[in-house]
Structure formats: C-alpha cells, structure tokens
Amino acid sequence: MNYTEIIGFAAATLTTAAFLPQVYKTWKTKDVSGLSLPMLVMFFVGVFLWLIYGIYIQSPSMISANTITIVSAFLLVFFKMKYEKK
C-alpha cells in the first residue's frame, strides 16, 4: 500500500465515521424533520458517482469509504421517507 492510499484511508475513515452518528440518531429518534430529502438524494447520487470513480481508478480507500457511505445515505433517505409526517 502506498502513501496516497494511506492518506485516502485516513480521510475515508474520518468522513465516513462523521456521517454514522446522524444515521444512528435518526434511527433511534425517528426524527427526520431536520433532514432535507433533496439534499439526501443529491448526496446519495454524489457518493454513488464517487464509488464508480473509485472502482475505475482502483482505489481501495475510495471504494470502501463510498460503499459504507452509500449504505448510510440510503438509510437516511429510507428513514426520511418512512418517518416523514404526512
């Protein structure tokens, strides 16, 4: 593993870990009032594109981080749609 991937894994760990408390809090409280559905959808699509990019350039750090983050983003979109007050 080269230094570039080490930096990538450090960045991936921090940015992915920073997102997980929001997913956990939303799951526990079922409060989605502070989440914007358009932002979540744009974020999901952006992360998906980063994942595809990571696959194309064969970057393990980008692939792992964006795989985890896309699942987290999907969960927030799911929670937003499920728990949104009609």
Secondary structure, DSSP 8 states (H G I E B T S, - for coil): --HHHHHHHHHHHHHHHHHHHHHHHHHHH---TT--HHHHHHHHHHHHHHHHHHHHTT-HHHHHHHHHHHHHHHHHHHHHHHH---
